[in-house]
Amino acid sequence: MRGVPVGYPHTKAGAKAAAANYTTVSGSSVFLTDKDARHRAVSVMAAQGAAGTSTKKADHAAVQAVGALRGDSRKASTKRAVARTGVLSAHVLGFDAHRAMVRLWTTTVRGSAAGHTTPKADFQSVTVTLTWESNDWKMKDSSSTKGLFAPIDARQASNVTSDFSDFVPAAAEDPVLSGSAGQDGFPAAYGRNERGAHAAAVSATMLYGDPRFFTDEGWRHRMLAATAAPSVLDSVTSDTDSTARLVMENRGVGADGRAADGSELITRTAALATRTISYSDQAASVELWTASVGGVAGKDEAQRPQVAFLRMTVDLVWTKGTWRTTAVTPSKPLVPSPPAMQEADPADSFADVGGASNAPATA
């Protein structure tokens, strides 16, 4: 946890980004294991008058999290702890110039990269209440309950603990969402630095996992024109058009994202963590640990959305005043253990997290 991201647009997307980042920070290993760092973070995130209550709630959550971060060791190791949060959807429950309420669907992974117990996945529904003060979104309250449970893809087996070493605190960073967008509605230009490259990589993986990527050719082409390097745009457009057609055929959905019986295509990709593979001011390669949900919300339980945990490598170049992708490539899985003794939710219940309006803010 480098610090708490601040400085959000006074928009719905800005509120989504603030809610997501504050939730991600609150679930990080440093926040959960370092009392001083936790209290400093709360003082930055909390609205005026809410810091005291927020600090007590954060301290209580930290006590409850210690067991999960310990794995099968006698004591939780901050250096080996794995505590990551990915935001799969963000639904604005209320918004005006002064306040916002956002409900997030998140997946969390908590455990240790030491010992023998594989870190465990979970899903939460987090409701964040925000207020606009001092030209920024600040948190008035946050509460969480169990979220929709999408089973892990049956083709993926859990990894061993040592495989998670690349995503302990010193090795990787939490994604940071900005909520900033250009006139075309896609992410605004990024800074010519390592953090900017990470942000561009996060946005690319999220946009590639958006349901509109598969169902809306016009949206897909505009997104690629805004985010892909000119040198690869034609080939990437051709490849993704083929991929999108295949997904729609396999899922039996039309251009509106729905099947004949009204079932809805559900796809989302969340970034759990990022790390630099290589970087210069001309080119960068960033690896992300992601959770992707795909399936159909309807009556056919065989099409129930499932989650796949993957490493993704995003290659980027600096061109046209921003970072643009040259390749977005899935690599080997990095799969936590599923929640213990928990049944998957019915397929039709996932309709609540579908649709463009529930897309998270990008980086």
C-alpha positions as CSV (number, residue, x, y, z in Angstrom):
1,M,0.0,0.0,0.0
2,R,1.9,3.0,-1.3
3,G,-0.8,5.4,-0.1
4,V,-4.5,6.2,-0.5
5,P,-5.4,7.3,-4.1
6,V,-7.2,10.7,-4.0
7,G,-8.4,13.3,-6.4
8,Y,-11.5,12.0,-8.1
9,P,-13.7,13.5,-10.8
10,H,-17.0,14.9,-9.5
11,T,-18.9,12.3,-11.5
12,K,-20.6,8.9,-11.1
13,A,-17.4,7.3,-12.6
14,G,-15.3,9.3,-10.0
15,A,-17.6,8.0,-7.2
16,K,-17.2,4.4,-8.5
17,A,-13.4,4.8,-8.6
18,A,-13.3,6.2,-5.0
19,A,-15.5,3.4,-3.7
20,A,-13.4,0.8,-5.4
21,N,-10.0,2.2,-4.3
22,Y,-11.1,2.7,-0.7
23,T,-12.4,-0.9,-0.6
24,T,-9.2,-2.2,-2.2
25,V,-7.0,-0.2,0.3
26,S,-9.1,-1.5,3.2
27,G,-8.5,-5.0,2.2
28,S,-4.8,-4.8,1.6
29,S,-2.3,-6.7,3.7
30,V,-0.5,-3.6,5.0
31,F,-3.9,-2.0,6.1
32,L,-4.9,-5.2,7.9
33,T,-1.6,-5.9,9.6
34,D,0.0,-2.4,10.3
35,K,-2.1,-0.4,12.8
36,D,-0.3,2.9,12.1
37,A,-0.6,2.6,8.4
38,R,-4.3,1.7,8.8
39,H,-5.1,4.7,10.9
40,R,-3.2,7.0,8.5
41,A,-5.2,5.6,5.6
42,V,-8.5,6.0,7.3
43,S,-7.7,9.6,8.1
44,V,-7.3,10.2,4.3
45,M,-10.3,8.2,3.2
46,A,-12.9,9.2,5.8
47,A,-15.2,12.2,5.6
48,Q,-15.2,14.8,8.3
49,G,-16.8,13.4,11.4
50,A,-16.6,9.8,10.2
51,A,-12.9,9.1,11.0
52,G,-13.6,7.8,14.6
53,T,-16.2,5.3,13.6
54,S,-14.3,4.3,10.5
55,T,-11.1,3.6,12.5
56,K,-13.0,1.4,15.0
57,K,-14.6,-0.6,12.2
58,A,-11.2,-0.9,10.4
59,D,-9.5,-2.2,13.6
60,H,-12.2,-4.7,14.1
61,A,-11.9,-6.0,10.5
62,A,-8.2,-6.3,10.9
63,V,-8.5,-8.5,14.0
64,Q,-10.9,-10.7,12.1
65,A,-8.5,-11.0,9.1
66,V,-5.4,-12.1,11.0
67,G,-6.4,-15.8,10.9
68,A,-7.0,-15.7,7.1
69,L,-3.6,-14.1,6.5
70,R,-1.7,-16.5,8.7
71,G,-2.4,-19.6,6.5
72,D,-1.2,-22.6,8.5
73,S,1.6,-20.6,10.1
74,R,1.5,-19.8,13.8
75,K,1.8,-16.1,13.1
76,A,0.8,-13.8,10.2
77,S,3.8,-12.6,8.2
78,T,3.3,-9.2,6.7
79,K,5.9,-9.8,4.0
80,R,4.3,-13.1,2.9
81,A,0.7,-12.1,3.3
82,V,-1.6,-12.2,0.3
83,A,-4.6,-9.8,0.5
84,R,-6.0,-8.6,-2.8
85,T,-9.3,-7.3,-3.9
86,G,-10.7,-7.1,-7.4
87,V,-13.9,-5.1,-8.3
88,L,-16.1,-7.0,-10.7
89,S,-19.0,-4.6,-10.8
90,A,-20.1,-1.2,-9.4
91,H,-23.7,-0.1,-9.2
92,V,-24.6,3.4,-8.3
93,L,-27.5,3.3,-5.9
94,G,-27.8,7.1,-5.5
95,F,-25.9,10.1,-6.8
96,D,-26.1,13.9,-6.7
97,A,-23.7,16.8,-6.4
98,H,-23.2,16.2,-2.7
99,R,-23.3,12.4,-2.1
100,A,-23.1,9.0,-3.7
101,M,-23.8,5.5,-2.7
102,V,-22.1,2.7,-4.7
103,R,-22.6,-1.1,-4.3
104,L,-19.5,-3.1,-5.4
105,W,-19.3,-6.8,-6.2
106,T,-15.8,-7.9,-5.3
107,T,-13.7,-11.0,-5.2
108,T,-11.0,-11.2,-2.5
109,V,-8.1,-13.5,-2.0
110,R,-6.5,-13.8,1.4
111,G,-3.8,-16.1,2.8
112,S,-0.1,-16.5,2.8
113,A,2.6,-17.4,0.3
114,A,4.3,-19.4,3.0
115,G,3.3,-22.7,4.5
116,H,1.0,-25.2,2.8
117,T,-2.5,-23.7,2.9
118,T,-3.4,-22.1,-0.4
119,P,-4.9,-18.5,-0.2
120,K,-8.7,-18.6,-0.3
121,A,-11.1,-16.7,-2.6
122,D,-14.3,-15.1,-1.5
123,F,-16.9,-12.8,-2.9
124,Q,-18.4,-9.8,-1.1
125,S,-21.1,-7.2,-1.7
126,V,-19.7,-3.9,-0.4
127,T,-21.8,-0.7,-0.1
128,V,-19.9,2.5,0.2
129,T,-21.4,5.8,1.1
130,L,-19.5,8.9,-0.1
131,T,-19.7,12.6,0.4
132,W,-18.2,15.4,-1.8
133,E,-16.0,17.6,0.4
134,S,-12.8,19.5,-0.1
135,N,-13.2,18.9,-3.9
136,D,-13.0,15.1,-3.5
137,W,-15.1,12.0,-2.7
138,K,-14.7,11.0,0.9
139,M,-16.1,7.9,2.6
140,K,-18.9,8.4,5.2
141,D,-19.5,4.7,5.7
142,S,-18.9,1.2,4.3
143,S,-20.5,-2.1,5.0
144,S,-20.1,-5.6,3.5
145,T,-22.0,-8.8,3.2
146,K,-21.5,-12.1,1.4
147,G,-21.6,-11.4,-2.4
148,L,-22.8,-13.6,-5.3
149,F,-20.7,-16.7,-5.4
150,A,-19.5,-17.7,-8.9
151,P,-17.8,-21.1,-8.8
152,I,-14.2,-21.4,-10.0
153,D,-13.9,-22.7,-13.5
154,A,-13.9,-26.5,-13.3
155,R,-10.8,-26.6,-15.6
156,Q,-8.7,-24.7,-13.0
157,A,-7.0,-26.4,-10.1
158,S,-5.8,-24.4,-7.0
159,N,-2.1,-23.4,-7.0
160,V,0.4,-24.2,-4.3
161,T,1.3,-21.4,-1.8
162,S,4.7,-20.6,-3.3
163,D,3.1,-19.7,-6.6
164,F,1.6,-16.6,-5.0
165,S,5.0,-15.1,-4.1
166,D,4.9,-12.7,-7.1
167,F,1.9,-11.0,-5.5
168,V,3.0,-10.4,-1.9
169,P,3.2,-6.7,-0.9
170,A,6.8,-6.0,-1.9
171,A,6.4,-7.7,-5.3
172,A,3.2,-6.2,-6.7
173,E,0.8,-3.3,-6.3
174,D,-2.9,-2.9,-6.0
175,P,-4.7,-1.5,-9.1
176,V,-5.7,2.1,-8.8
177,L,-8.8,3.3,-10.6
178,S,-9.2,6.9,-11.6
179,G,-12.7,7.3,-13.1
180,S,-11.2,9.8,-15.5
181,A,-12.3,9.6,-19.1
182,G,-11.6,11.5,-22.4
183,Q,-14.2,13.0,-24.7
184,D,-14.6,9.6,-26.3
185,G,-15.7,8.0,-23.0
186,F,-12.6,5.8,-22.8
187,P,-9.8,6.3,-20.3
188,A,-8.0,9.7,-20.5
189,A,-4.3,9.9,-21.4
190,Y,-1.9,8.3,-18.9
191,G,1.3,9.7,-17.4
192,R,4.6,8.8,-19.0
193,N,5.8,6.8,-16.0
194,E,5.6,3.4,-14.6
195,R,2.3,4.1,-12.7
196,G,0.8,5.3,-16.0
197,A,1.8,2.1,-17.7
198,H,0.2,0.0,-14.9
199,A,-3.0,2.0,-15.2
200,A,-3.2,1.5,-18.9
201,A,-2.7,-2.2,-18.5
202,V,-5.5,-2.4,-15.9
203,S,-7.9,-0.5,-18.1
204,A,-7.1,-2.7,-21.1
205,T,-7.9,-5.9,-19.2
206,M,-11.1,-4.5,-17.7
207,L,-12.3,-3.3,-21.1
208,Y,-11.5,-6.6,-22.8
209,G,-13.7,-8.3,-20.2
210,D,-16.6,-5.9,-20.6
211,P,-19.7,-7.5,-22.1
212,R,-19.9,-4.8,-24.8
213,F,-16.5,-6.1,-26.0
214,F,-18.3,-9.2,-27.3
215,T,-21.8,-7.9,-28.2
216,D,-21.3,-4.4,-29.5
217,E,-19.0,-4.2,-32.6
218,G,-19.1,-0.4,-32.7
219,W,-18.1,0.0,-29.0
220,R,-15.4,-2.6,-29.4
221,H,-13.9,-0.8,-32.5
222,R,-14.0,2.6,-30.7
223,M,-12.4,1.1,-27.6
224,L,-9.6,-0.5,-29.6
225,A,-9.0,2.7,-31.5
226,A,-8.7,4.5,-28.2
227,T,-6.4,2.0,-26.4
228,A,-4.4,0.0,-29.0
229,A,-1.2,1.1,-30.7
230,P,-1.8,2.2,-34.4
231,S,0.8,-0.4,-35.5
232,V,-1.4,-3.3,-34.3
233,L,-4.9,-1.9,-34.6
234,D,-5.9,-3.6,-37.8
235,S,-4.7,-7.1,-36.7
236,V,-6.1,-6.7,-33.2
237,T,-9.5,-5.6,-34.6
238,S,-9.7,-8.6,-36.9
239,D,-8.7,-11.0,-34.1
240,T,-11.1,-9.6,-31.6
241,D,-14.0,-9.6,-34.0
242,S,-13.4,-13.3,-34.5
243,T,-13.2,-13.9,-30.8
244,A,-16.4,-11.9,-30.1
245,R,-18.4,-13.8,-32.8
246,L,-17.2,-17.1,-31.3
247,V,-18.3,-16.1,-27.8
248,M,-21.7,-15.0,-29.0
249,E,-22.3,-18.2,-30.9
250,N,-21.1,-20.4,-28.1
251,R,-23.3,-18.5,-25.6
252,G,-26.3,-18.2,-27.9
253,V,-26.7,-14.4,-27.5
254,G,-27.4,-11.7,-30.0
255,A,-26.2,-8.1,-30.5
256,D,-28.2,-7.0,-27.4
257,G,-26.3,-9.5,-25.3
258,R,-29.4,-11.6,-24.7
259,A,-30.4,-15.1,-25.7
260,A,-33.8,-15.9,-27.2
261,D,-35.3,-16.6,-23.7
262,G,-34.1,-13.2,-22.3
263,S,-31.0,-14.6,-20.6
264,E,-28.1,-12.1,-20.4
265,L,-24.4,-12.5,-21.1
266,I,-22.3,-11.7,-18.0
267,T,-18.6,-11.0,-18.4
268,R,-16.3,-9.0,-16.2
269,T,-12.6,-8.9,-15.6
270,A,-11.1,-7.4,-12.4
271,A,-7.4,-6.7,-11.7
272,L,-6.3,-8.1,-8.3
273,A,-2.7,-6.8,-8.5
274,T,-0.1,-5.5,-11.0
275,R,3.7,-5.8,-11.3
276,T,6.3,-4.6,-13.8
277,I,8.0,-7.1,-16.1
278,S,10.0,-4.4,-18.0
279,Y,9.8,-0.6,-18.3
280,S,11.3,2.3,-20.2
281,D,9.8,5.6,-21.3
282,Q,9.1,4.0,-24.7
283,A,7.8,0.6,-23.9
284,A,6.5,-1.4,-21.0
285,S,5.3,-4.9,-20.1
286,V,3.0,-5.3,-17.1
287,E,1.8,-8.5,-15.6
288,L,-1.6,-8.5,-13.9
289,W,-3.3,-11.1,-11.7
290,T,-6.9,-11.1,-12.8
291,A,-10.3,-12.6,-12.0
292,S,-12.6,-13.0,-15.0
293,V,-16.3,-13.9,-14.7
294,G,-18.1,-15.3,-17.7
295,G,-21.5,-17.0,-18.2
296,V,-25.2,-16.4,-18.8
297,A,-27.7,-15.1,-16.3
298,G,-30.8,-17.1,-16.9
299,K,-32.6,-20.4,-16.2
300,D,-29.9,-22.7,-17.6
301,E,-27.7,-23.6,-14.7
302,A,-25.2,-25.2,-17.0
303,Q,-24.4,-21.6,-18.3
304,R,-24.0,-20.2,-14.8
305,P,-21.2,-17.6,-14.6
306,Q,-17.9,-19.0,-13.5
307,V,-14.7,-17.3,-12.4
308,A,-11.2,-17.9,-13.8
309,F,-8.1,-16.6,-12.1
310,L,-5.3,-15.8,-14.6
311,R,-2.1,-14.0,-15.0
312,M,-2.3,-11.5,-17.9
313,T,0.6,-9.8,-19.7
314,V,0.0,-6.5,-21.2
315,D,2.6,-5.0,-23.6
316,L,2.5,-1.3,-24.2
317,V,4.2,1.4,-26.2
318,W,4.2,5.2,-25.7
319,T,2.5,6.7,-28.7
320,K,0.1,9.6,-29.4
321,G,0.7,11.0,-26.0
322,T,-0.3,8.0,-23.9
323,W,0.3,4.3,-23.3
324,R,-1.3,2.1,-25.8
325,T,-1.4,-1.7,-25.9
326,T,0.4,-3.9,-28.5
327,A,-0.7,-7.2,-26.9
328,V,-3.0,-8.4,-24.1
329,T,-2.1,-12.0,-23.5
330,P,-3.5,-14.5,-20.9
331,S,-0.8,-16.7,-19.4
332,K,-0.8,-19.4,-16.7
333,P,-3.5,-19.5,-14.1
334,L,-3.0,-18.4,-10.5
335,V,-5.9,-20.0,-8.7
336,P,-6.8,-19.7,-5.0
337,S,-8.9,-22.2,-3.1
338,P,-12.7,-21.7,-3.4
339,P,-14.8,-20.6,-0.4
340,A,-15.4,-23.5,2.0
341,M,-18.8,-25.1,2.2
342,Q,-20.5,-22.5,0.0
343,E,-23.0,-23.3,-2.8
344,A,-22.9,-21.3,-6.1
345,D,-25.7,-18.8,-6.5
346,P,-28.4,-19.6,-9.2
347,A,-27.5,-18.5,-12.7
348,D,-30.4,-15.9,-12.9
349,S,-29.2,-14.1,-9.8
350,F,-26.2,-12.7,-11.7
351,A,-28.4,-10.4,-13.8
352,D,-28.0,-7.8,-11.0
353,V,-24.3,-7.3,-11.9
354,G,-24.6,-7.3,-15.7
355,G,-25.2,-4.4,-18.1
356,A,-23.1,-1.4,-19.0
357,S,-24.4,0.7,-16.1
358,N,-22.8,-1.8,-13.6
359,A,-19.3,-1.6,-15.2
360,P,-16.6,-0.5,-12.7
361,A,-14.6,2.7,-13.3
362,T,-11.4,2.2,-15.3
363,A,-7.9,3.2,-14.3
